[in-house]
Amino acid sequence: MSNETPVTATPETTMTAEETEPETLGASEPTDDPALEKDPADWVSGGDPITEAQKSYLDTLARQAGEELPADMTKAEASQHIVRLRGKNDLD
């Protein structure tokens, strides 16, 4: 047996803002920091095949724009099409 006293949390324990805020993705305010944007052609995984999520979203965007796109593209190509079609469909 150990002689250490077990540590328990009490209602008086103070938590930091980081511990109480839920995890989020994206910024709450738009940022114009170019360091946060990377050209899809420079992605390490940009040459990987398109993901199912990208494929689904591109299908929706292409239908809205009245376009047909090949389904066998890379992640980087899909990302570029998404940006283009979002602009064409006034989603930006």
C-alpha positions in Angstrom: 0.0 0.0 0.0 1.1 3.5 -0.7 1.3 6.2 1.9 0.2 8.9 -0.6 -3.1 10.7 -0.1 -5.4 10.4 -3.0 -6.2 13.7 -4.8 -9.8 14.4 -5.5 -11.5 17.3 -7.3 -13.7 19.6 -5.2 -16.3 22.1 -6.2 -13.9 24.8 -5.1 -11.3 23.8 -7.8 -10.7 26.7 -10.1 -10.6 25.9 -13.8 -8.9 28.0 -16.5 -10.9 29.4 -19.5 -9.2 26.8 -21.7 -10.5 24.0 -19.5 -14.1 25.2 -19.5 -14.5 26.3 -23.1 -15.6 23.6 -25.6 -13.2 22.7 -28.3 -14.0 24.4 -31.6 -12.8 24.3 -35.2 -12.2 27.5 -37.2 -12.0 31.0 -35.9 -14.8 33.0 -34.3 -13.6 36.0 -36.3 -12.2 35.9 -39.8 -8.5 36.2 -40.1 -6.4 37.7 -42.9 -3.2 36.0 -41.8 -1.7 34.6 -45.0 0.5 32.3 -42.9 -2.6 30.3 -42.0 -3.4 29.6 -45.6 -1.4 27.0 -47.5 -1.8 26.3 -51.2 -3.4 22.9 -51.6 -0.6 22.0 -54.1 1.9 22.4 -51.3 0.0 20.0 -48.9 2.0 16.9 -47.9 -1.2 14.8 -48.5 -2.4 16.9 -51.5 -1.6 14.0 -53.9 -3.8 11.6 -51.9 -7.1 10.6 -53.4 -10.2 12.8 -52.7 -11.9 12.0 -49.4 -15.5 10.8 -49.2 -16.4 14.1 -47.4 -14.8 16.2 -50.2 -16.5 14.0 -52.9 -19.9 14.5 -51.3 -19.5 18.2 -50.9 -18.2 18.6 -54.4 -21.1 16.7 -55.8 -23.5 19.1 -54.1 -21.6 22.2 -55.2 -21.2 20.9 -58.8 -24.9 20.2 -59.0 -25.8 23.7 -57.8 -23.4 25.2 -60.4 -24.6 22.9 -63.2 -21.2 21.4 -63.6 -19.8 17.8 -63.9 -16.4 17.0 -62.4 -14.3 13.8 -62.6 -14.6 11.7 -59.4 -10.9 10.6 -59.6 -9.1 13.7 -58.4 -6.6 14.4 -55.6 -7.4 16.1 -52.3 -5.6 19.2 -53.5 -7.6 19.3 -56.8 -10.8 18.8 -54.8 -10.0 21.6 -52.5 -9.3 23.9 -55.4 -12.7 23.0 -57.0 -14.5 23.6 -53.7 -13.0 27.1 -53.4 -13.9 27.9 -57.0 -17.5 26.5 -56.8 -18.2 28.2 -53.5 -17.3 31.5 -55.2 -19.4 30.6 -58.3 -22.4 29.7 -56.1 -21.9 32.8 -53.9 -21.2 30.8 -50.8 -18.2 32.8 -49.7 
